[in-house]
């Protein structure tokens, strides 16, 4: 746990998978075939706060959920990449475009498509209900499940250790 806590000091960027991390992985399908997902309000609060505090926040997902784009954009997250089949490639391009070092990134994923990215990111993390292969690769396993506060958990930890949680900077809107 201590090596995890020491790495939090270097985090400038949060990258999240969507389904299974920012949502619980459930997909609700209407009779017309429209799909929707539920997002956690506490995760949303922490995500928008991270943006306001100057962190890079990005989502990379294999899903094509338009509702995810709307939700994340409403929180101030502009880098939302959906329909991504090779997450590691997109991740590397994102880092290069933004001049971000992989060591400064906390990546949270939950399933096999996240493996390659988690091997690159400086601080791989996952929700409590991630698959075993992801848990084994993670520097931190949140006690919260996907869509149940795991994003809030890691963002709050970073902001607290960097002195930005409950700071004037965080609440000057």
matplotlib code that plots the C-alpha trace (Angstrom):
import matplotlib.pyplot as plt

x = [0.0, 2.9, 4.3, 0.9, 0.5, 3.9, 3.0, -0.1, 2.1, 3.2, -0.3, -1.3, -3.7, -6.6, -7.7, -10.8, -12.5, -16.2, -18.2, -17.3, -15.4, -17.5, -20.6, -21.4, -21.3, -25.0, -26.6, -30.3, -32.0, -35.3, -37.9, -36.7, -33.1, -31.8, -29.1, -28.4, -26.1, -26.2, -23.3, -22.5, -23.1, -20.2, -17.9, -19.2, -18.5, -14.9, -14.4, -15.5, -13.5, -10.3, -10.9, -11.4, -8.2, -6.3, -5.8, -6.0, -9.1, -9.8, -12.0, -11.2, -13.8, -14.6, -18.3, -20.0, -22.4, -23.6, -24.9, -21.4, -20.2, -23.0, -22.4, -18.6, -18.7, -21.2, -18.5, -15.9, -14.2, -13.5, -11.2, -13.7, -12.7, -15.3, -15.4, -11.7, -10.6, -6.9, -6.8, -3.1, -2.6, -5.1, -3.6, -0.1, -1.5, -3.3, -0.1, 1.9, -0.6, -0.8, 2.9, 2.1, 4.5, 3.0, 4.4, 2.1, -1.0, -3.5, -5.4, -8.4, -9.7, -11.7, -11.4, -9.2, -9.3, -7.6, -4.6, -2.2, -2.9, -2.4, 1.0, 2.0, 0.4, 2.4, -0.3, -2.7, -5.8, -9.1, -12.5, -13.2, -15.2, -12.6, -11.6, -8.7, -6.2, -6.7, -6.5, -3.2, -1.8, -3.1, -1.1, -4.4, -7.7, -10.5, -12.8, -15.6, -17.1, -17.4, -20.0, -20.2, -17.6, -14.2, -13.4, -14.2, -12.0, -8.8, -9.4, -10.0, -6.8, -4.7, -6.3, -5.8, -2.2, -1.5, -3.3, -6.0, -9.0, -11.1, -8.7, -9.8, -8.7, -11.1, -14.1, -13.5, -16.2]
y = [0.0, 2.4, 2.2, 2.9, 6.0, 7.3, 7.0, 9.2, 12.2, 12.0, 11.6, 14.3, 12.3, 10.0, 7.6, 5.4, 2.6, 3.2, 0.0, -1.8, 1.1, 4.3, 2.1, -1.2, -2.9, -3.2, -2.2, -1.4, -2.1, -0.5, -2.2, 0.0, -1.2, 2.0, 1.2, 3.2, 2.9, 4.2, 6.4, 7.1, 10.7, 10.5, 9.4, 12.2, 14.8, 13.6, 13.5, 17.1, 18.2, 16.6, 18.6, 21.8, 21.1, 20.9, 17.2, 15.5, 13.2, 10.8, 7.9, 5.1, 2.4, -0.3, 0.6, 3.2, 4.5, 8.0, 8.5, 8.0, 10.9, 13.1, 12.3, 12.7, 15.9, 17.3, 16.8, 18.7, 15.6, 16.3, 13.4, 10.6, 7.8, 5.2, 2.2, 1.7, -1.9, -1.5, 0.6, 0.6, 2.2, 4.9, 5.4, 5.9, 8.4, 10.3, 10.5, 11.7, 14.3, 15.7, 15.3, 13.2, 10.6, 7.2, 7.3, 10.2, 8.3, 6.4, 4.1, 2.2, -0.8, -3.9, -6.5, -8.2, -5.4, -3.1, -5.4, -3.9, -0.3, -1.3, -2.6, 0.8, 3.2, 4.3, 3.4, 0.7, 0.4, -1.5, -1.7, -4.5, -6.5, -6.5, -9.9, -11.7, -11.0, -7.3, -7.4, -9.3, -6.5, -3.6, -1.6, -0.8, -2.6, -0.2, -1.5, -0.2, -1.8, -0.5, 2.3, 2.2, 4.8, 3.3, 6.4, 8.7, 6.5, 6.9, 10.6, 11.5, 9.7, 11.6, 15.0, 14.4, 13.4, 16.3, 18.8, 19.6, 17.9, 20.6, 23.3, 26.8, 25.9, 23.0, 25.1, 28.4, 28.2]
z = [0.0, 0.8, -2.7, -4.1, -1.8, -2.8, -6.5, -6.0, -5.6, -9.3, -10.8, -13.3, -15.4, -14.8, -17.6, -17.1, -18.8, -19.0, -18.7, -15.5, -14.0, -14.5, -14.7, -13.0, -16.4, -16.8, -20.1, -20.1, -23.4, -24.3, -26.5, -29.4, -28.8, -27.2, -24.7, -21.5, -18.5, -14.9, -13.7, -10.0, -8.8, -6.4, -9.2, -11.3, -8.5, -8.2, -12.0, -12.5, -9.5, -11.0, -14.2, -12.2, -10.3, -13.6, -14.0, -17.4, -17.4, -20.2, -20.9, -23.3, -24.0, -26.4, -26.1, -28.4, -25.8, -26.8, -23.3, -22.0, -24.2, -22.9, -19.3, -19.4, -21.5, -18.9, -16.3, -18.3, -19.7, -23.4, -24.2, -24.5, -26.9, -27.7, -30.0, -29.3, -30.1, -29.2, -26.0, -25.7, -29.1, -28.3, -24.9, -26.4, -28.9, -26.2, -24.1, -27.1, -28.1, -24.6, -23.8, -20.7, -19.3, -18.7, -15.2, -14.3, -15.3, -13.0, -15.3, -14.0, -15.9, -15.0, -17.7, -20.3, -22.9, -20.2, -19.7, -22.3, -21.1, -17.5, -18.3, -19.7, -17.1, -14.2, -11.7, -12.7, -10.5, -10.7, -9.0, -6.4, -9.0, -11.7, -13.2, -11.5, -14.2, -13.8, -10.0, -10.3, -12.4, -10.3, -7.9, -6.1, -5.9, -4.8, -2.1, -4.4, -7.4, -10.9, -11.0, -7.2, -6.3, -7.4, -9.5, -6.6, -4.4, -6.5, -7.4, -3.8, -2.7, -5.3, -4.5, -0.7, -1.0, -3.3, -1.0, -3.4, -1.7, 0.1, -1.1, -2.2, -5.7, -5.8, -4.8, -6.6, -9.1]

ax = plt.figure().add_subplot(projection="3d")
ax.plot(x, y, z, "-o")
ax.set_aspect("equal")
plt.show()
